[in-house]
């Protein structure tokens, strides 16, 4: 469903954007769009943080499969 089940706030005061689930739904990927930002990997079921990959203003779409197959619930 498109029901909101949790609000992710990985870096207070910074912009969190571009949340995408992997094709298999195992992970959700989120960008913290900041010079001291990161791509954060969350467990797709629990939405607990799994890994943080430091990056400078990461942005992008991480799941090309969903972008080319679906329109509901995507940001394109």
TORFIMI-349528 format. One record per residue (C-alpha): x, y, z. Coordinates in Angstrom, 3 decimals. Layout:
! residues N
X; Y; Z .
...
***
This chain:
! residues 76
0.000; 0.000; 0.000 .
1.016; 3.629; -0.037 .
0.298; 4.004; 3.696 .
2.969; 5.865; 5.694 .
4.276; 3.508; 8.378 .
7.348; 5.405; 9.593 .
9.009; 8.780; 9.137 .
12.766; 8.577; 8.655 .
14.851; 11.435; 10.112 .
18.452; 10.327; 9.647 .
20.122; 13.735; 10.033 .
18.187; 16.466; 11.873 .
18.348; 19.809; 10.066 .
19.486; 18.243; 6.778 .
17.463; 17.349; 3.695 .
16.498; 13.688; 3.386 .
15.419; 12.822; -0.165 .
15.167; 10.234; -2.936 .
13.929; 7.285; -0.880 .
13.792; 4.135; -3.024 .
13.294; 0.463; -2.244 .
15.521; -2.085; -3.938 .
13.855; -4.289; -6.538 .
13.400; -7.134; -4.052 .
12.193; -4.770; -1.297 .
14.929; -5.929; 1.062 .
16.388; -2.437; 1.520 .
15.319; 1.203; 1.325 .
17.944; 3.737; 0.229 .
17.784; 7.385; 1.250 .
19.957; 10.391; 0.361 .
20.984; 12.977; 2.931 .
21.494; 15.881; 0.554 .
24.269; 17.876; 2.227 .
28.028; 18.427; 1.707 .
28.486; 16.083; 4.685 .
25.703; 13.815; 3.443 .
25.314; 10.102; 2.903 .
23.306; 7.379; 1.265 .
21.676; 5.493; 4.102 .
20.606; 1.879; 3.729 .
17.593; 0.754; 5.777 .
16.193; -2.727; 6.314 .
13.081; -2.879; 4.114 .
10.919; -4.535; 6.781 .
12.007; -2.912; 10.039 .
13.238; 0.395; 8.539 .
16.209; 0.230; 10.910 .
19.477; 1.674; 9.589 .
21.816; -0.994; 8.186 .
24.646; 1.095; 6.739 .
25.620; 4.721; 6.116 .
27.741; 5.550; 3.060 .
29.259; 9.068; 3.401 .
28.931; 11.215; 0.253 .
28.861; 14.834; -0.834 .
25.240; 15.741; -1.684 .
24.185; 12.364; -3.079 .
21.152; 12.470; -5.316 .
19.659; 10.089; -7.786 .
17.323; 7.247; -8.391 .
18.525; 3.912; -7.136 .
15.921; 1.534; -8.518 .
15.719; 1.702; -12.297 .
13.497; -1.410; -12.344 .
10.699; 0.280; -10.387 .
11.075; 3.497; -12.374 .
10.541; 1.699; -15.669 .
7.773; -0.678; -14.508 .
5.561; 1.343; -12.149 .
4.201; 4.851; -11.794 .
2.087; 4.665; -8.604 .
4.146; 5.486; -5.534 .
7.209; 6.608; -7.469 .
8.564; 10.117; -7.881 .
8.699; 10.274; -11.673 .
***
